[in-house]
């Protein structure tokens, strides 16, 4: 895992100019259409049309041989859609401005961001949709998406999604953080970096990261160990605002995880461990917090 030097995890303020449009960025937001099926039923026909919004960095070139990009899947919160991050096809937003500037200034390597959604036509229960989203991700999105875009997975039918896991991150805000913890628990084989923003793990019930932190931490550790991974195999950059309604759910969960040092090693930089919680000053349960966690967390993703 530790093939690189990671910067210090501590919170830093976003330079104001990072959130406004800079001249002539060559990045693009495009639409990725796919078909999906009713949740966990792999044998059901993929009859539902859905789409993701995709950020392609400046200079992205599908045809350049050997040119591979890190990929982050990014998922929205309640009552939102992928537009919350990326606006829409051909749009620019604070998120795209931030990514443009971080790449241009060398804080991160150029990456692809795939903004997906847990909304669907067949189930109205948001919590169920979040906890089942992984089936859609693994069965219907990743194989097609990573064949179409130049991620590090070259042969998406084989073991390549596993081999390339250090070049793949998952992040989400609020209900999207609920998804992120679920992906951590069940899809560690394909992802090595996780950035849950403003939300806790709901495997043991809604906001159970707050009400049952020790059980939640033990559950995560158990399933990570069961899938054969240890503390050196993954990193979690979690975060929320100091005035965030999810903070009382997230912080107890992180504190419980800190005690399970076989699996989670709390640290000031990922050179020394794999878990950090960034609490952003003067931030609530909103996009400002997500922007802050993206700014602070992304330079620590990918190995
Ligand atoms: C949390 C995780 C998710 C939380 C709230 C949510 C208050 C989502 C709420 C919603 O979208 O309605 O820890 O804490």
Boltz pocket constraint, residues with backbone or C-beta under 6 A from the ligand:
constraints:
  - pocket:
      binder: B
      contacts: [[A, 77], [A, 78], [A, 79], [A, 174], [A, 175], [A, 177], [A, 178], [A, 198], [A, 199], [A, 200], [A, 207], [A, 245], [A, 246], [A, 247], [A, 249], [A, 250]]
      max_distance: 6.0
